[in-house]
Structure formats: structure tokens, C-alpha cells
């Protein structure tokens, strides 16, 4: 009996293992993303979210660690689509691993414009960030807090994405993960990414008696949000048929296995890189394989969604 993890199939893509660099960390340059694959052992990478124009983001301090994770209000800083198209193309020349392009827009029309330009770089998937929790002051409520806005963004991105599959990145807010995921599926989404950072949250410096982040609030990530991510993936899995990129709070293999048992096909890892370095991808992948061997499973497919039975 074969008892090894023989890669993962996801939307006709072949990954050597289910781990994916989540958007937001090390996803700005082809060289850093290639290193995550080659040295870290990840199965795929996701770029940092980008839009049409260069964005500076929020002032420092924009990231602070706390006991159970990170609080960040980076503010979607990015070099703009022209530079990111170059980096995606460069990555594809250097690596055969899949690359997912994470995009966002300030308006629904901008989502269309960014998608059209992103397609030129031929990423393997376009991940649509409609749920960033720390840019309310500029953009208002995230599109992902509204069923109708989520539907319109999904529809217009799919219209311009051509043959490139589209995953909508949702947060655990607004009208509920199940309802949001269903709207995405009905409007053509090929996958769901669940979840984004949670919040916004706040931490206060008790010596100066003021919020620590310059933006005052930021998204919560890391181990603190794992239970929310597991519940969200569980809810999405029982609602839609399209595959799920489960992300949120994964630091060890047992966390990733929980997301797979809830229904995830791929596992996004982001904040854990801050604590453990890029070797975390190989550690998590090896741990999943050990779990399969321990319990006599032949593949990840055999355990996906088992928590629903």
C-alpha cells in the first residue's frame, strides 16, 4: 500500500505538496518567492496584494507581534501592477511551481482594470482580495462585507480573467462565510480562499496610553485566528462545491490537518514565516505526510472533509 503524499491536484495544477505562501509576506519579488519554493519547500506562492497604482501603505509602526500572533496595518503597500507583472513573469521563467496573483481594487471598475493587466503575466490563478480589514479609512467597508458587492467583483473579475482561474479571498465578517461563498460560486468563482486577517483589532501601549499602531487598528493573524479559520473552511466546504485554499493561523502540521479535515485543498501559510522562517513549509508538509502514514491513508484526498462525516 502506498502511504505517501504524492502531490496535490488543484484546478488542474500540480503542486508537490499542499502548502502555499499566503499573500502579504515575501510576495513582492520573483527571487524571494522562488526561494520560498526552492529552499522553503512550498508547493506554490501568492504575491502580495497589488492594485493599479503604487501604494505606500500606512506609517510605521504597522506590524506588532503579541503573544498569539501579529497585528498588522501595512495598508496594502505595493509597487503597483506594472512592477508586479514584471515579477510574476520573471518568477515563471525561473520556477515551474504555480504562482497566484493577489489583486485588489478601490472600485469595482478598478478590479476589472487590474485583472486585465494581470492576465498579461499569465499567473496560474488570480486571488481577489475583497476582505482587507485595515483600509476602511480610505476605501470604506471591504467589498467582502456585502453580498451584492462580492457578487459584482466576482463577476467582473471572471469576465476579464479569461482562462485563468479565480479565487475570492473572504474574511469571517459581514453576512457569513457560507452565504458569501455561495454568491462567489454562483458568479463563476473557481475557488475560495478562507480566511483573510481578522478584525480590525487594537493593542494599546500602557506606558504612553495610546494605540500602538500608527493606524490605531489592524488585522489579526497567527495562532489566535486558527479556530476561526477552521470554522470558516468547514462552513464553506458544506456550502459550495468549488475547492478551498484554507489559510489562517497555521504554524504546525496539526493546524494544517485540521483545515484539510474541515475541507481545504490547499493550505496558506503566512504569519508562521515571521516566527519560523521559510522552512515552515517543509515542516508542515512533512508533518502532513507523517499523519497520513500514521493512520494508513494513501492520499490527502482521503482525509479532506472527513470532519463532516
N, C-alpha and C positions, 0 to 999 in steps of 0.2 A: 504494500500500500504506500503510495506517495504521500508524504506528510511534509510538504514544504510550500512556502509562499512563492508560486510561480508567476509573479507579476500580477497586475490588475488591469482589467479592461474597463475603460470609462469613455463612453461616447465615441467608440471606435478608435480611441487612443490606447496605446500600450504603455503602461508605467511599470518600472521594475519593482516598485512597492507602492503602498497607498499614501505615503506621506507627501505633502505639498507645502512649500514655503508660502505662508499666508501673506496677503498683501500688507504692506506697511513696514516691513523690515527687510533690509538688504535687497530691495527690488528696484533699485534705480539704475544700475549699470549691468551690462552684459557680463563683465568679468566677475562681479560679486555673485550674480545668480549662477553662473557656470561653476563657481567654487562651491556653492551650496549643493549642486548636483554631484560634482566630481569628488570633493573632499567630504562633504557632509552626508552624502548618500541619499538625498531626497529624490522622490520619484518625479516631481515636477516643481515648477516655480511659478509664483504670481508676482507681477510687477507691483510697485507701489501705485496707488490710485493716481491717475492723471486726468487732466482736462485740457481744454483748448489752449489756455494761456499759462505762462509761468506763474507760480504762486509761492510767495514767501512763507506763508503759514503764520502761526501765532508766535509771539515773542517768547523767549525763554524766561523762566523755566516752563517747558512744555511737557516734560515727562518726569514723573517721580515714582520710585518704587515704594511699595508698602508691604506689609507682612504677607499678604496673599496675592500680590500681583503688581500691576502697573496702572497708574492713572496718567492718561496722555491726552494732550490737546495740541498735537502737532499742527492741526489745521489744514490737512490735505496739501502740504507743501509739495511741489513737484516742478520739474523743469519745463513742463509744457509738452504738447503732443509731438512737436517736431523732433525734439531730442529723444523722446521715448520711442518713437517709430524707429529711429536710428539704432537705439539699444536693443530693441526686440529683433530687428533684422540681424544685428551683429551676433546676438545670442544664438539665433537659428543657424548661423554659419558655423558656430563653434560647438554646438551640442545637439544631440538628437532627442533629448528629453523634451517633453511638452512644456510650453510656456503659455501662461494665461495672462491676458492683458486686463488690468483692472481700470475701469474708466468711471468718471462721474461728470455731471453737468450741473450748471447753476440753473438752467432752464431745460424744459423738455426738448426744445429745438437744439440746444447745445448737445444733449445726448446724441441726437441724430448726427450732428456735425462731427463730434468726436468719434463716433462709430465709423463713419465713412472714412475718416483719415486712418483710424486704427486698422481697418481691413487691409490697407496698403502694406502693412508689415506682416500680414498673414500669421497672426498668433494662432495657437491651437484652440483657444477658447477666449471669449470676451466675458469677463466678470463685471457686472454692473453694480456699482456701489450706490445704493439708494438709501443707505441707513447710517451714514456717519453721524455720531451723536454730538460732535463738538464744533459745528459751524452754524449753529442756529442764528447767531448774531448777524451773519452775512447772508445766509440762504433761507432762513426761516426753518420751519419744521421739515425734517427729512421727507423726501418723496415716499419712502417706505412706510411712513406712518399713515398713509392714505391708500385705500384700495383702488380708487379711481386713478390716482397719480401713478401708482405702481403699475397698473394695467397699461396706462398710456406710455410710460417709459419702456416697458417690456415690448409693447407692440412696435414702437418706433425704432428701437434698437434692433429687433429681429428683422424689421423691414430693410435695414441698411447693412446688416451683418452678412448677408448672402449665405454661403455655405458654412460659415464659421459658427460653431455652437455658442449659445449664450446662457450664462448662469446669472441669476439675480441674487445679490447678496442682501439678505434680510436681517433685521435686528428684532429682538424679542419685545418690541413695543407696539404701539398702535393697535390695530384691530385683531391681532392674533396671528401666530405663525401659520396655522392651518389655512385660514382664510386668505392670507397674503400669498401663500404658496400656490393655492388653487387658482387665484387670479393670474399668477405668473404662468402657470401651466396652460390655462385657457387662452392666453395671449401669445403662446408659442415658445416660452422658455424651454430650454433643453435640460436645465439643471437648476438646483437651488443651492446657494451657499448659506449655511446657517451655523454660526451667527456672526454679526459684527461685534465690536466692543459694546459694552452695556453702559447705560447711563443716560445723561451725564451724571458723574459723581463729583464729590468735592472733598478735599482734605485741608485742614486749617493748621497753620503754624501757631502753636500755643504761646510761643515767646513773643511774636510780633502781633499775634491775634488777628491774622488776615489769611485768606485763602492762599495756598502755596503756589498754584499755577497762575501764570500771568493772565490766562483766560478765565481764571477762577474755577471753571468746571472742565471735566474731561471724561473720555471714555474709559471704562474699567475693563481690564483684560487680565489674563493669567488664571491661576488656580481658583480664584474667587468665583469665576463665572462658569466653571465646568458643569455644575448641576443644571444651570440654565441652558447651556448648550445641549446637554444630553436630552433634557425635556423637549427642547425645541426641535431637535432632529427626530425624536420619537413622534412628535405631533405632525411634522411634515411628512414623515415616511408613511403614516397611516392615512394621509390625506391625498397625496399625489403619487403618480407612477414614475415621474422623472427622478433621476439619481440625485444624491445629495453630497455636497462637499461639507463634511462636518468639521467645524472649527470653533475653538473657544476653550481655553483652559487646559489644553493638553500639554503635560510635561513628562509623562512616563507612558509606557506601553499600556498599562491598565486603563488609563484615561482614554486612549485611542480605541481600545477594545470596547469600552462602554459605548462610544459613539457608533461603532460598527454594529454592535448588538441592537442599538436603537434604530439603525437603518442607514448609516452613512456608507458611501462607497469609497470616498477619499477622505483623508484627514489633514486639515490645515494646521500648521504649527507656526506660531509667531513669537509670542512673548517668551516662550521657553528658550529661544535662541539668546535672549538677553541674559538668562541665568546660566545656561549650559553650553553655549556656543553652538556652531553648526553641526557638531557631532550628534546632537539630539535626534536628528532624522534617522541616522543609522541605528541608534539605540532603540528608538521606538519601533522601527521596522523589525529589528531582530527580536524584540520582545513580543511582537505580534506573532512572529513565526514560532517562537518557543511556546506560546499559548496554544497555537494550532496543534503542535506536536504533542503537548502535554495531554490534550483532550481528544486526540485522534481525529482531528478534522483534516481534510485534504486541501481545503482552499478557504480563502476569506469569504467566498460566496456562500459557503455552508453555514457561516455564523451571522451573516448580515440579516438584521431584523429579527434575530431569534428571541429577543426580549418581548416581542409581540405575541409569541405563541403560548 
